[in-house]
């Protein structure tokens, strides 16, 4: 029973961490790339916004999935002395 409780806590914490990493990736990485491309004259303002959406969401979801799996495994192994 204790193992199920640990798994539930690990899932909730991993979901929280992956959601935060998705938002940070979309805002900072995709937004920064779009802003740089806009400043260089490669994209318009609207193009930079669409770049942030079309690049930031799919790559951010992949990044958040990797963060979820990694944090879930780390939290589940935390405190075990095997």
C-alpha positions as MATLAB code, in Angstrom:
seq = 'XXXXXXXXXXXXXXXXXXXXXXXXXXXXXXXXXXXXXXXXXXXXXXXXXXXXXXXXXXXXXXXXXXXXXXXXXXXXXXXXXX';
ca = [
       0.000    0.000    0.000;
       2.876    2.345    0.738;
       4.204    1.742   -2.764;
       0.949    2.968   -4.338;
       1.031    6.142   -2.265;
       4.613    6.805   -3.343;
       3.630    6.279   -6.970;
       0.712    8.705   -6.702;
       2.918   11.382   -5.147;
       5.575   10.770   -7.807;
       2.993   11.147  -10.582;
       1.615   14.422   -9.222;
       5.055   15.926   -8.664;
       6.229   14.772  -12.102;
       3.149   16.289  -13.770;
       3.798   19.586  -11.995;
       7.466   19.615  -12.981;
       6.732   18.702  -16.602;
       4.041   21.401  -16.898;
       6.429   24.018  -15.556;
       9.167   22.855  -17.932;
       6.726   23.028  -20.876;
       5.801   26.613  -20.025;
       9.408   27.638  -19.488;
      10.464   26.052  -22.784;
       7.683   27.735  -24.720;
       8.219   31.146  -23.172;
      11.977   31.312  -23.017;
      13.413   29.052  -25.727;
      10.779   29.353  -28.469;
      10.040   32.958  -27.587;
      13.713   33.873  -27.573;
      14.344   32.213  -30.938;
      11.315   33.978  -32.436;
      12.408   37.317  -30.986;
      15.952   36.913  -32.345;
      14.609   35.982  -35.786;
      12.357   39.043  -35.651;
      15.240   41.339  -34.688;
      17.360   39.922  -37.524;
      14.551   40.656  -39.968;
      13.937   36.997  -40.785;
      10.391   36.987  -39.396;
       7.662   39.559  -38.917;
       5.980   40.002  -35.543;
       3.199   37.662  -36.577;
       5.716   35.177  -37.994;
       7.631   35.184  -34.721;
       4.427   34.457  -32.815;
       3.517   31.586  -35.133;
       7.061   30.252  -34.885;
       6.755   30.213  -31.112;
       3.498   28.288  -31.383;
       4.470   25.857  -34.136;
       7.948   25.148  -32.746;
       7.410   25.682  -29.037;
       4.404   23.453  -28.465;
       5.558   20.203  -30.181;
       9.164   20.402  -29.029;
       8.024   21.582  -25.599;
       5.736   18.562  -25.266;
       8.607   16.217  -26.113;
      10.826   18.054  -23.613;
       8.113   17.912  -20.929;
       7.624   14.178  -21.548;
      11.320   13.525  -21.040;
      11.262   15.623  -17.864;
       8.213   13.687  -16.624;
       9.862   10.290  -17.096;
      13.156   11.425  -15.589;
      11.590   13.051  -12.530;
       9.221   10.118  -11.979;
      12.128    7.671  -11.949;
      14.215    9.899   -9.675;
      11.371   10.413   -7.192;
      10.532    6.694   -7.092;
      14.175    5.818   -6.380;
      14.624    8.554   -3.774;
      15.164    7.117   -0.315;
      15.573    3.527   -1.409;
      18.856    1.927   -0.403;
      19.276   -0.839   -2.941;
];
